[in-house]
Amino acid sequence: MNHATTYPECIEGPEALQRFNCVMKALLSVPHSTLARRERAYKKKSLANPNRRGPKRKVNPSASPDPAA
Protein backbone atom coordinates (compact mmCIF):
# COMPACT_ATOMS: atom_id res chain seq x y z
CA MET A 1 0.00 0.00 0.00
CA ASN A 2 1.53 3.28 -1.14
CA HIS A 3 0.62 6.32 0.99
CA ALA A 4 1.24 9.51 -0.94
CA THR A 5 1.97 12.54 1.19
CA THR A 6 1.43 16.19 0.37
CA TYR A 7 4.34 17.31 2.52
CA PRO A 8 7.51 18.46 0.76
CA GLU A 9 10.55 16.26 0.92
CA CYS A 10 12.91 17.00 3.80
CA ILE A 11 16.10 18.67 2.60
CA GLU A 12 19.33 18.10 4.53
CA GLY A 13 22.95 18.99 4.19
CA PRO A 14 24.59 22.10 2.75
CA GLU A 15 21.55 22.98 0.62
CA ALA A 16 19.36 23.18 3.73
CA LEU A 17 21.85 25.53 5.41
CA GLN A 18 21.99 27.71 2.30
CA ARG A 19 18.20 27.92 2.12
CA PHE A 20 17.95 28.71 5.84
CA ASN A 21 20.56 31.46 5.59
CA CYS A 22 18.78 32.98 2.60
CA VAL A 23 15.45 33.10 4.46
CA MET A 24 17.04 34.57 7.60
CA LYS A 25 18.79 37.32 5.58
CA ALA A 26 15.47 38.25 4.00
CA LEU A 27 13.72 38.26 7.37
CA LEU A 28 16.36 40.24 9.26
CA SER A 29 16.80 42.81 6.50
CA VAL A 30 13.40 44.38 7.30
CA PRO A 31 13.96 47.40 9.60
CA HIS A 32 12.22 47.55 12.97
CA SER A 33 10.44 50.77 11.99
CA THR A 34 8.81 48.99 9.05
CA LEU A 35 7.68 46.12 11.25
CA ALA A 36 6.27 48.56 13.83
CA ARG A 37 4.43 50.50 11.11
CA ARG A 38 2.91 47.32 9.71
CA GLU A 39 1.87 46.20 13.19
CA ARG A 40 0.22 49.58 13.95
CA ALA A 41 -1.70 49.42 10.65
CA TYR A 42 -2.86 45.87 11.38
CA LYS A 43 -3.90 46.80 14.94
CA LYS A 44 -5.85 49.83 13.70
CA LYS A 45 -7.62 47.70 11.10
CA SER A 46 -8.45 44.92 13.55
CA LEU A 47 -9.75 47.32 16.20
CA ALA A 48 -12.05 48.93 13.63
CA ASN A 49 -13.82 45.61 13.03
CA PRO A 50 -17.10 45.76 14.99
CA ASN A 51 -17.53 41.97 14.78
CA ARG A 52 -14.18 41.06 16.29
CA ARG A 53 -13.94 38.55 19.10
CA GLY A 54 -12.71 39.31 22.58
CA PRO A 55 -12.88 42.42 24.70
CA LYS A 56 -13.85 45.57 22.88
CA ARG A 57 -11.74 48.69 23.06
CA LYS A 58 -13.31 51.47 25.12
CA VAL A 59 -14.24 54.56 23.15
CA ASN A 60 -12.82 57.75 24.60
CA PRO A 61 -15.35 60.57 24.74
CA SER A 62 -14.48 63.39 22.40
CA ALA A 63 -13.46 66.71 23.84
CA SER A 64 -16.57 68.87 23.74
CA PRO A 65 -16.44 72.66 23.96
CA ASP A 66 -19.11 72.60 26.71
CA PRO A 67 -17.47 71.40 29.99
CA ALA A 68 -20.88 70.58 31.50
CA ALA A 69 -21.64 68.05 28.78
Backbone as a printed PyTorch tensor [residue, N CA C, xyz], in Angstrom:
tensor([[[  0.8400,  -1.1640,   0.0000],
         [  0.0000,   0.0000,   0.0000],
         [  0.8940,   1.2400,   0.0000]],

        [[  0.7100,   2.0920,  -0.9790],
         [  1.5310,   3.2830,  -1.1350],
         [  0.7490,   4.4980,  -0.6240]],

        [[  1.2630,   5.1310,   0.4370],
         [  0.6160,   6.3230,   0.9940],
         [  1.3270,   7.5620,   0.4610]],

        [[  0.6660,   8.2760,  -0.4080],
         [  1.2420,   9.5090,  -0.9380],
         [  1.0460,  10.6250,   0.0800]],

        [[  2.0520,  11.4380,   0.2420],
         [  1.9730,  12.5410,   1.1880],
         [  2.0280,  13.8690,   0.4350]],

        [[  1.4060,  14.8780,   0.9990],
         [  1.4290,  16.1900,   0.3680],
         [  2.5370,  17.0550,   0.9460]],

        [[  3.2690,  16.5450,   1.9260],
         [  4.3430,  17.3090,   2.5240],
         [  5.5700,  17.3160,   1.6130]],

        [[  6.3100,  18.4310,   1.5810],
         [  7.5130,  18.4550,   0.7560],
         [  8.5850,  17.5460,   1.3400]],

        [[  9.4680,  17.1420,   0.4980],
         [ 10.5460,  16.2620,   0.9250],
         [ 11.5000,  17.0270,   1.8290]],

        [[ 11.9860,  16.3750,   2.8630],
         [ 12.9070,  17.0030,   3.7980],
         [ 14.2700,  17.1730,   3.1230]],

        [[ 14.8030,  18.3860,   3.2170],
         [ 16.1020,  18.6730,   2.5990],
         [ 17.1310,  18.7920,   3.7040]],

        [[ 18.2580,  18.0870,   3.5440],
         [ 19.3270,  18.1020,   4.5310],
         [ 20.6380,  18.4640,   3.8650]],

        [[ 21.6200,  18.7330,   4.6950],
         [ 22.9540,  18.9900,   4.1900],
         [ 23.2020,  20.4550,   3.8880]],

        [[ 24.1970,  20.7140,   3.0250],
         [ 24.5890,  22.1000,   2.7510],
         [ 23.4830,  22.9140,   2.0640]],

        [[ 22.6400,  22.2590,   1.2860],
         [ 21.5520,  22.9800,   0.6160],
         [ 20.5500,  23.5110,   1.6370]],

        [[ 20.2880,  22.7380,   2.6830],
         [ 19.3630,  23.1760,   3.7280],
         [ 19.9220,  24.3960,   4.4490]],

        [[ 21.2110,  24.3860,   4.7470],
         [ 21.8450,  25.5260,   5.4090],
         [ 21.7970,  26.7650,   4.5190]],

        [[ 22.0320,  26.5840,   3.2390],
         [ 21.9940,  27.7090,   2.2980],
         [ 20.5800,  28.2930,   2.2310]],

        [[ 19.5740,  27.4410,   2.1700],
         [ 18.1950,  27.9250,   2.1160],
         [ 17.8100,  28.6370,   3.4120]],

        [[ 18.2370,  28.0930,   4.5490],
         [ 17.9490,  28.7150,   5.8420],
         [ 18.5980,  30.0890,   5.9350]],

        [[ 19.8630,  30.1860,   5.5360],
         [ 20.5630,  31.4650,   5.5860],
         [ 19.9080,  32.4950,   4.6800]],

        [[ 19.4430,  32.0800,   3.5320],
         [ 18.7760,  32.9800,   2.5990],
         [ 17.4910,  33.5290,   3.2080]],

        [[ 16.7080,  32.6630,   3.8350],
         [ 15.4510,  33.0970,   4.4630],
         [ 15.7360,  34.0320,   5.6320]],

        [[ 16.7290,  33.7300,   6.4470],
         [ 17.0440,  34.5680,   7.5980],
         [ 17.5490,  35.9430,   7.1640]],

        [[ 18.3290,  36.0200,   6.0940],
         [ 18.7860,  37.3150,   5.5820],
         [ 17.6040,  38.1580,   5.1370]],

        [[ 16.6460,  37.5280,   4.4650],
         [ 15.4670,  38.2540,   3.9990],
         [ 14.6310,  38.7320,   5.1800]],

        [[ 14.5300,  37.9150,   6.2060],
         [ 13.7250,  38.2590,   7.3700],
         [ 14.3750,  39.3700,   8.1910]],

        [[ 15.6640,  39.2730,   8.4090],
         [ 16.3570,  40.2380,   9.2560],
         [ 16.6790,  41.5410,   8.5340]],

        [[ 16.4930,  41.5860,   7.2350],
         [ 16.7960,  42.8100,   6.4970],
         [ 15.6720,  43.8320,   6.5870]],

        [[ 14.5190,  43.4550,   7.1500],
         [ 13.4020,  44.3800,   7.3000],
         [ 13.6580,  45.2240,   8.5510]],

        [[ 13.6840,  46.5570,   8.4330],
         [ 13.9550,  47.4050,   9.5990],
         [ 12.8320,  47.3370,  10.6370]],

        [[ 13.1880,  47.5930,  11.8820],
         [ 12.2170,  47.5510,  12.9730],
         [ 11.1170,  48.5770,  12.7580]],

        [[ 11.4540,  49.7310,  12.2110],
         [ 10.4440,  50.7700,  11.9880],
         [  9.3690,  50.2880,  11.0110]],

        [[  9.7750,  49.5370,  10.0120],
         [  8.8110,  48.9940,   9.0500],
         [  7.9000,  47.9740,   9.7190]],

        [[  8.4910,  47.1090,  10.5380],
         [  7.6780,  46.1180,  11.2490],
         [  6.6950,  46.8040,  12.1890]],

        [[  7.1470,  47.8370,  12.8980],
         [  6.2730,  48.5560,  13.8250],
         [  5.1440,  49.2500,  13.0680]],

        [[  5.4540,  49.8370,  11.9120],
         [  4.4340,  50.5030,  11.1090],
         [  3.3900,  49.5090,  10.6300]],

        [[  3.8360,  48.3540,  10.1620],
         [  2.9050,  47.3220,   9.7060],
         [  2.0240,  46.8330,  10.8520]],

        [[  2.6290,  46.6760,  12.0360],
         [  1.8710,  46.1980,  13.1870],
         [  0.8240,  47.2320,  13.6100]],

        [[  1.1870,  48.5280,  13.6010],
         [  0.2160,  49.5750,  13.9460],
         [ -0.9410,  49.5860,  12.9570]],

        [[ -0.6420,  49.4350,  11.6650],
         [ -1.7000,  49.4240,  10.6520],
         [ -2.6240,  48.2280,  10.8570]],

        [[ -2.0510,  47.0680,  11.1530],
         [ -2.8560,  45.8710,  11.3840],
         [ -3.7350,  46.0470,  12.6160]],

        [[ -3.1590,  46.6020,  13.7000],
         [ -3.9010,  46.8050,  14.9370],
         [ -5.0630,  47.7670,  14.7130]],

        [[ -4.8080,  48.8420,  13.9790],
         [ -5.8530,  49.8260,  13.6960],
         [ -6.9900,  49.1850,  12.9050]],

        [[ -6.6200,  48.3740,  11.9270],
         [ -7.6210,  47.7040,  11.0960],
         [ -8.4180,  46.6920,  11.9190]],

        [[ -7.7530,  45.9350,  12.7720],
         [ -8.4530,  44.9160,  13.5460],
         [ -9.3440,  45.5410,  14.6150]],

        [[ -8.9240,  46.6640,  15.1940],
         [ -9.7520,  47.3210,  16.2010],
         [-10.9810,  47.9720,  15.5800]],

        [[-10.9240,  48.3030,  14.3070],
         [-12.0500,  48.9320,  13.6310],
         [-13.1380,  47.9270,  13.2700]],

        [[-12.8550,  46.6430,  13.3660],
         [-13.8190,  45.6140,  13.0260],
         [-14.8460,  45.4900,  14.1550]],

        [[-16.1150,  45.8320,  13.9100],
         [-17.1040,  45.7580,  14.9890],
         [-17.4670,  44.3230,  15.3660]],

        [[-17.1700,  43.3650,  14.5220],
         [-17.5300,  41.9680,  14.7790],
         [-16.3710,  41.1500,  15.3340]],

        [[-15.3430,  41.8180,  15.8080],
         [-14.1760,  41.0630,  16.2870],
         [-14.4740,  40.3760,  17.6000]],

        [[-13.7560,  39.3090,  17.8720],
         [-13.9370,  38.5480,  19.1000],
         [-13.1200,  39.1650,  20.2170]],

        [[-13.4850,  38.8610,  21.4300],
         [-12.7140,  39.3080,  22.5760],
         [-13.1920,  40.6410,  23.1130]],

        [[-12.4660,  41.1630,  24.0950],
         [-12.8770,  42.4230,  24.7050],
         [-12.8090,  43.5710,  23.7100]],

        [[-13.7890,  44.4320,  23.7910],
         [-13.8480,  45.5730,  22.8820],
         [-13.0680,  46.7420,  23.4830]],

        [[-12.4880,  47.5290,  22.6310],
         [-11.7400,  48.6910,  23.0650],
         [-12.7220,  49.7690,  23.5030]],

        [[-12.4260,  50.4230,  24.6290],
         [-13.3080,  51.4680,  25.1240],
         [-13.1430,  52.7130,  24.2620]],

        [[-14.2590,  53.3530,  23.9620],
         [-14.2360,  54.5570,  23.1520],
         [-14.0570,  55.7430,  24.0740]],

        [[-13.0350,  56.5570,  23.8010],
         [-12.8150,  57.7510,  24.5970],
         [-13.8030,  58.8260,  24.1720]],

        [[-14.4390,  59.5070,  25.1270],
         [-15.3520,  60.5710,  24.7390],
         [-14.5810,  61.7120,  24.0930]],

        [[-15.1590,  62.3010,  23.0900],
         [-14.4810,  63.3900,  22.4010],
         [-14.5030,  64.6300,  23.2770]],

        [[-13.5410,  65.4790,  23.0740],
         [-13.4620,  66.7140,  23.8430],
         [-14.5270,  67.6620,  23.3230]],

        [[-15.5050,  67.9630,  24.1650],
         [-16.5740,  68.8660,  23.7390],
         [-16.2620,  70.2710,  24.2410]],

        [[-16.7140,  71.2810,  23.5240],
         [-16.4400,  72.6570,  23.9620],
         [-17.2090,  73.0230,  25.2210]],

        [[-18.2990,  72.3230,  25.5190],
         [-19.1060,  72.6040,  26.7070],
         [-18.6250,  71.7040,  27.8510]],

        [[-18.0030,  72.2540,  28.9180],
         [-17.4700,  71.3960,  29.9900],
         [-18.5620,  70.7080,  30.7900]],

        [[-19.7980,  71.1960,  30.7650],
         [-20.8790,  70.5750,  31.5040],
         [-21.4140,  69.3410,  30.8110]],

        [[-21.1050,  69.1780,  29.5500],
         [-21.6450,  68.0500,  28.7780],
         [-20.8560,  66.7980,  29.0010]]])
